[in-house]
Amino acid sequence: MSQLNPGITGTDPASVPVKVVSAPPEDLQHVNDDAAAARNLTAIRIRGQLAELDVEHQQL
């Protein structure tokens, strides 16, 4: 099941209708802020995992 379209399962992506969002940019700013926060958290997690691998490698 698609996370972006939970109601759509196993269909050809080309046949799925596209919904156009029409809203002023300021109304959608929270979406941009959420995406930026998610990217930041992902980067922090990746750096933490790389640091853990570095420590493990140094201990060997």
GUMAR-485114 format. One record per residue: y, z, x of N, C-alpha, C, O in turn; residue in one letter. Coordinates in pm, 1 decimal. Example, Ala and Ser with C-alpha at 12.3 -4.5 7.8 and 13.67 -1.06 7.14 Angstrom:
2
+----------+----------+----------+----------+----------+----------+----------+----------+----------+----------+----------+----------+-----+
:      npy :      npz :      npx :     capy :     capz :     capx :      cpy :      cpz :      cpx :      opy :      opz :      opx : res :
+----------+----------+----------+----------+----------+----------+----------+----------+----------+----------+----------+----------+-----+
:   -569.0 :    780.0 :   1319.0 :   -450.0 :    780.0 :   1230.0 :   -330.0 :    780.0 :   1320.0 :   -331.9 :    846.5 :   1423.6 :   a :
:   -225.0 :    708.0 :   1285.0 :   -106.0 :    714.0 :   1367.0 :      3.0 :    787.0 :   1290.0 :    113.8 :    803.9 :   1340.9 :   s :
+----------+----------+----------+----------+----------+----------+----------+----------+----------+----------+----------+----------+-----+
This chain:
60
+----------+----------+----------+----------+----------+----------+----------+----------+----------+----------+----------+----------+-----+
:      npy :      npz :      npx :     capy :     capz :     capx :      cpy :      cpz :      cpx :      opy :      opz :      opx : res :
+----------+----------+----------+----------+----------+----------+----------+----------+----------+----------+----------+----------+-----+
:   -118.7 :      0.0 :     84.7 :      0.0 :      0.0 :      0.0 :    124.0 :      0.0 :     88.5 :    129.5 :     74.0 :    186.7 :   m :
:    220.5 :    -79.4 :     56.2 :    342.4 :    -88.6 :    134.3 :    428.4 :     34.9 :    114.6 :    443.3 :     84.3 :      2.8 :   s :
:    484.5 :     84.2 :    223.2 :    574.7 :    198.8 :    211.8 :    709.5 :    156.2 :    156.2 :    777.2 :    234.6 :     89.6 :   q :
:    748.9 :     32.1 :    183.3 :    877.2 :    -14.2 :    134.6 :    873.0 :    -48.9 :    -13.8 :    970.8 :    -28.9 :    -85.9 :   l :
:    760.1 :   -100.5 :    -58.3 :    742.5 :   -137.0 :   -198.2 :    613.0 :    -74.0 :   -248.4 :    511.3 :   -142.9 :   -255.9 :   n :
:    613.3 :     56.8 :   -283.6 :    489.5 :    125.4 :   -318.9 :    413.1 :     62.6 :   -434.8 :    291.8 :     81.2 :   -444.9 :   p :
:    480.1 :    -10.6 :   -521.8 :    411.6 :    -69.0 :   -636.1 :    344.6 :   -201.3 :   -604.9 :    271.8 :   -254.9 :   -688.5 :   g :
:    367.8 :   -254.7 :   -486.6 :    313.4 :   -384.7 :   -450.4 :    197.2 :   -364.3 :   -354.7 :    213.4 :   -306.8 :   -247.0 :   i :
:     79.9 :   -411.7 :   -394.6 :    -37.7 :   -396.4 :   -308.5 :   -107.4 :   -529.2 :   -290.8 :   -137.0 :   -598.3 :   -388.2 :   t :
:   -133.5 :   -564.7 :   -166.6 :   -214.0 :   -682.1 :   -136.1 :   -159.8 :   -814.8 :   -183.2 :   -237.8 :   -907.5 :   -204.7 :   g :
:    -29.9 :   -828.0 :   -200.1 :     25.5 :   -956.5 :   -241.2 :     85.0 :  -1027.5 :   -120.8 :    116.2 :   -965.2 :    -19.3 :   t :
:     99.9 :  -1156.3 :   -133.3 :    161.3 :  -1235.7 :    -28.6 :    310.0 :  -1199.6 :    -21.3 :    379.9 :  -1209.1 :   -122.2 :   d :
:    360.3 :  -1157.8 :     97.3 :    501.8 :  -1117.8 :    107.5 :    598.1 :  -1227.3 :     64.8 :    707.3 :  -1197.3 :     16.5 :   p :
:    560.3 :  -1353.1 :     81.3 :    649.1 :  -1463.0 :     42.9 :    665.0 :  -1473.8 :   -108.2 :    764.1 :  -1529.2 :   -155.9 :   a :
:    568.3 :  -1421.5 :   -184.7 :    575.4 :  -1432.6 :   -329.9 :    643.0 :  -1312.4 :   -396.4 :    664.2 :  -1312.0 :   -517.7 :   s :
:    676.5 :  -1211.5 :   -317.5 :    739.1 :  -1090.8 :   -372.4 :    887.6 :  -1116.8 :   -394.6 :    956.9 :  -1161.0 :   -303.0 :   v :
:    937.2 :  -1089.9 :   -515.4 :   1080.2 :  -1111.9 :   -540.5 :   1165.6 :  -1015.9 :   -456.9 :   1128.1 :   -901.0 :   -433.8 :   p :
:   1280.1 :  -1065.4 :   -412.8 :   1371.3 :   -986.0 :   -330.8 :   1479.5 :   -929.1 :   -420.4 :   1539.6 :  -1001.3 :   -499.9 :   v :
:   1504.5 :   -798.1 :   -407.4 :   1611.6 :   -735.2 :   -482.9 :   1735.7 :   -729.6 :   -394.5 :   1730.2 :   -680.5 :   -281.8 :   k :
:   1845.5 :   -779.1 :   -445.1 :   1970.5 :   -778.2 :   -370.8 :   2047.6 :   -652.1 :   -408.4 :   2068.0 :   -622.8 :   -526.2 :   v :
:   2089.6 :   -579.0 :   -307.0 :   2166.4 :   -457.1 :   -330.4 :   2313.3 :   -494.3 :   -325.1 :   2361.7 :   -546.3 :   -224.6 :   v :
:   2383.0 :   -467.5 :   -432.8 :   2527.1 :   -492.2 :   -431.4 :   2597.0 :   -359.4 :   -454.3 :   2602.7 :   -307.1 :   -565.6 :   s :
:   2649.2 :   -307.8 :   -345.9 :   2723.3 :   -182.7 :   -350.2 :   2824.4 :   -187.0 :   -237.5 :   2801.0 :   -251.2 :   -135.1 :   a :
:   2935.4 :   -119.9 :   -255.6 :   3034.6 :   -115.6 :   -147.1 :   2973.9 :    -49.4 :    -23.6 :   2891.7 :     41.4 :    -36.3 :   p :
:   3013.4 :    -93.6 :     95.3 :   2957.2 :    -37.1 :    219.2 :   2966.6 :    114.8 :    227.4 :   2876.4 :    180.0 :    279.9 :   p :
:   3074.6 :    170.9 :    176.1 :   3089.5 :    317.7 :    184.4 :   2984.1 :    389.8 :    100.2 :   2947.7 :    503.2 :    131.3 :   e :
:   2934.7 :    325.4 :     -6.1 :   2828.8 :    386.0 :    -87.7 :   2694.3 :    384.1 :    -15.2 :   2606.6 :    465.7 :    -43.5 :   d :
:   2678.8 :    290.6 :     78.2 :   2553.2 :    278.1 :    150.7 :   2558.7 :    345.2 :    287.9 :   2461.9 :    338.1 :    363.7 :   l :
:   2668.6 :    409.2 :    320.3 :   2683.5 :    470.0 :    453.0 :   2577.1 :    575.5 :    478.1 :   2530.9 :    589.4 :    591.4 :   q :
:   2536.3 :    651.0 :    374.8 :   2433.1 :    752.9 :    395.3 :   2301.2 :    691.0 :    439.9 :   2224.3 :    754.1 :    512.4 :   h :
:   2274.6 :    567.8 :    396.9 :   2153.0 :    498.6 :    440.4 :   2161.6 :    471.1 :    590.2 :   2064.5 :    491.8 :    663.0 :   v :
:   2276.9 :    424.8 :    635.9 :   2297.4 :    399.7 :    778.6 :   2287.1 :    529.1 :    858.1 :   2228.0 :    531.5 :    966.1 :   n :
:   2344.3 :    636.2 :    805.0 :   2339.4 :    766.0 :    873.8 :   2195.1 :    816.0 :    884.2 :   2154.2 :    867.1 :    988.5 :   d :
:   2118.8 :    801.1 :    776.7 :   1978.2 :    843.1 :    777.7 :   1897.0 :    762.3 :    878.5 :   1813.2 :    816.9 :    950.2 :   d :
:   1922.7 :    632.7 :    883.1 :   1850.8 :    546.7 :    977.7 :   1885.2 :    584.4 :   1121.0 :   1797.4 :    587.4 :   1207.3 :   a :
:   2011.5 :    613.0 :   1146.7 :   2053.3 :    652.8 :   1281.5 :   1989.3 :    785.5 :   1319.6 :   1945.3 :    802.2 :   1433.3 :   a :
:   1983.5 :    879.7 :   1226.7 :   1920.5 :   1008.4 :   1253.9 :   1771.5 :    991.9 :   1281.4 :   1716.8 :   1057.7 :   1369.9 :   a :
:   1706.8 :    905.5 :   1206.8 :   1563.8 :    880.9 :   1228.2 :   1539.1 :    818.4 :   1365.5 :   1444.0 :    855.6 :   1434.3 :   a :
:   1624.1 :    724.0 :   1405.4 :   1610.6 :    663.8 :   1539.0 :   1630.7 :    768.9 :   1647.1 :   1559.0 :    769.4 :   1747.2 :   r :
:   1726.9 :    857.1 :   1628.0 :   1754.0 :    962.4 :   1725.3 :   1634.2 :   1056.6 :   1738.0 :   1594.0 :   1090.8 :   1849.2 :   n :
:   1577.3 :   1098.4 :   1625.6 :   1460.8 :   1187.1 :   1629.4 :   1341.6 :   1119.1 :   1694.2 :   1266.0 :   1182.6 :   1767.8 :   l :
:   1324.3 :    990.9 :   1667.3 :   1214.9 :    916.4 :   1728.9 :   1232.8 :    912.0 :   1880.1 :   1137.0 :    931.5 :   1954.8 :   t :
:   1354.6 :    886.6 :   1925.0 :   1382.0 :    881.7 :   2068.5 :   1354.7 :   1017.9 :   2132.8 :   1299.9 :   1024.2 :   2242.8 :   a :
:   1392.0 :   1125.7 :   2065.8 :   1366.8 :   1260.4 :   2117.7 :   1217.0 :   1286.0 :   2128.6 :   1170.3 :   1340.7 :   2228.5 :   i :
:   1141.6 :   1246.6 :   2025.9 :    995.4 :   1265.3 :   2028.8 :    932.2 :   1185.9 :   2142.3 :    844.7 :   1236.0 :   2212.9 :   r :
:    976.8 :   1062.3 :   2159.3 :    920.6 :    978.1 :   2265.4 :    951.0 :   1038.5 :   2401.6 :    863.2 :   1044.2 :   2487.7 :   i :
:   1074.3 :   1083.8 :   2422.2 :   1109.3 :   1146.4 :   2550.6 :   1025.0 :   1270.5 :   2574.9 :    982.6 :   1295.3 :   2687.7 :   r :
:   1000.3 :   1348.2 :   2471.1 :    916.4 :   1467.6 :   2483.9 :    773.2 :   1432.4 :   2520.2 :    712.2 :   1497.9 :   2604.8 :   g :
:    719.8 :   1329.6 :   2456.8 :    582.9 :   1287.5 :   2487.4 :    572.9 :   1233.7 :   2629.1 :    474.6 :   1259.7 :   2698.5 :   q :
:    673.9 :   1158.6 :   2672.7 :    673.6 :   1107.2 :   2809.6 :    683.9 :   1221.4 :   2910.0 :    620.4 :   1217.8 :   3015.4 :   l :
:    763.8 :   1322.5 :   2877.4 :    776.8 :   1437.8 :   2966.6 :    643.4 :   1511.8 :   2976.6 :    605.2 :   1556.9 :   3084.7 :   a :
:    572.5 :   1524.4 :   2864.3 :    441.4 :   1590.1 :   2866.2 :    344.2 :   1512.0 :   2954.3 :    269.3 :   1571.6 :   3031.6 :   e :
:    344.9 :   1379.9 :   2943.3 :    257.5 :   1297.2 :   3026.1 :    293.6 :   1311.6 :   3173.4 :    205.9 :   1314.2 :   3259.8 :   l :
:    422.2 :   1320.8 :   3201.0 :    467.3 :   1338.5 :   3339.5 :    414.8 :   1468.8 :   3397.6 :    367.4 :   1471.7 :   3511.2 :   d :
:    423.1 :   1576.4 :   3320.5 :    376.3 :   1707.8 :   3365.6 :    225.0 :   1703.4 :   3386.2 :    175.3 :   1755.0 :   3486.3 :   v :
:    152.4 :   1643.7 :   3294.7 :      7.3 :   1633.3 :   3308.4 :    -29.5 :   1554.2 :   3434.4 :   -122.4 :   1590.5 :   3506.5 :   e :
:     44.1 :   1446.5 :   3459.8 :     16.6 :   1362.4 :   3575.5 :     43.7 :   1439.6 :   3706.3 :    -29.4 :   1424.0 :   3804.1 :   h :
:    147.8 :   1521.6 :   3706.8 :    183.0 :   1598.9 :   3824.8 :     80.4 :   1709.0 :   3851.8 :     59.3 :   1747.5 :   3966.8 :   q :
:     17.1 :   1759.4 :   3746.5 :    -81.5 :   1867.4 :   3762.2 :   -213.4 :   1814.9 :   3817.3 :   -291.7 :   1892.6 :   3872.0 :   q :
:   -240.1 :   1685.9 :   3804.4 :   -366.3 :   1628.0 :   3853.4 :   -360.3 :   1608.5 :   3997.8 :   -456.7 :   1560.9 :   4057.8 :   l :
+----------+----------+----------+----------+----------+----------+----------+----------+----------+----------+----------+----------+-----+
